[in-house]
């Protein structure tokens, strides 16, 4: 009788768990698409700047930086942009708006080759061990005797994550493929709960801390190259 009761309880929970998973996935896709579309529109405007294109062709570094400041600084100041990069097909950064002496490349080599081959990529990517970014990339100029250059722009993921958290009225976390927290609206809560989740499948589970009970929904994160970036929790 106890076993039958537990089985009935588990069966009753399955539909609501699937609804939670489906809703989480759909909402995150919508929010990420909105952020990606804004970045893609910005990248298209930059790509259409003929003065900038001429400066890149002539390899005028000072002129490139002067022109891109007008494009990037307002968005960086507003928190809507973190970097703009121009890369060659081999992955070398020809220009980065970031002030870092050694900026982190926004795209992996496979994505760079895909974009140089004509694709446009948009989505989320873990650009460093401590940072996820929303990234949009498109083919740029074709220099003599070379494949097209790649223009990539990135925005911090925090705003998308905060928007998601407000929509679901809950704390939201982004974990890497090793189940380690990278971004979160309440990192302290995550550390306190110390939850272990399946890495590549969606799940709904329960957690307790003191007299508080939590429902925890996790879905796999697909990166902009359709690989696995981790989990949205």
C-alpha positions, 0 to 999 in steps of 0.5 A: 500500500505504501509503495502504491501510494508513492507511485501514485504521488510520483505519477501525479507530480510528473505532469506539473514537473514537465509544465515547469520545465517547458515553461522555463525553457520557453521563457528563457528562449524568449528572453535570450532571443530578445537580447540576441536580436538587439545585439544582432541589430547593433552588429548590423549597424556597425558592419554597415559603417563604411568609414570603419570598414575602410579603416579595417582594410587599411589596418589603421588601429588608432582610427578603428578605435576612434570610430568604434568608441562612438558605437560602443561607449554609450552601450557599455556605459549603459550596461548593454554591451561588454565588448566588440571584436573583429577577428580573423578566420584563424581566431586572432583578435584584430581589434577589441573594444575591451580595455583589457590588455589581453581580451578574452576571445568571444568565440571558439574556433569552431564558431569562428570558422562557421561565421567566416564560412557565411553563418550568423550566430546568436546566443549564450556562451561561457566566454571565461570561467567566471562569465557567461555572455550573450553573443552575436556574430556575423561575417564582416569584411573580406581582405585580399587573399583571406577568408571573411573577417568576423564581427562579434559583439557581446552583452553581459548576461546579468540583465537577461538573468534578472529579467528571467528571475523577475518573470518567474518570481524566483532566484535564477542561476547559471551553472557551467558544465561542471555544475559550478555556479557562474552567474546568479541572482542569489549566489549565497542561497545557492551555496547554502543549498548545495544542490547536485543536479543532473548535468545534461537533462532537465529536472525538477527537484526539492531542497530544504534549508531550515524550515524553508522548502524550495522547488528547483527546476533546471534545464540544459543551456544550449550555447550559440554553437548548439553545444552544451553550456551548462544549466539554467536553474 
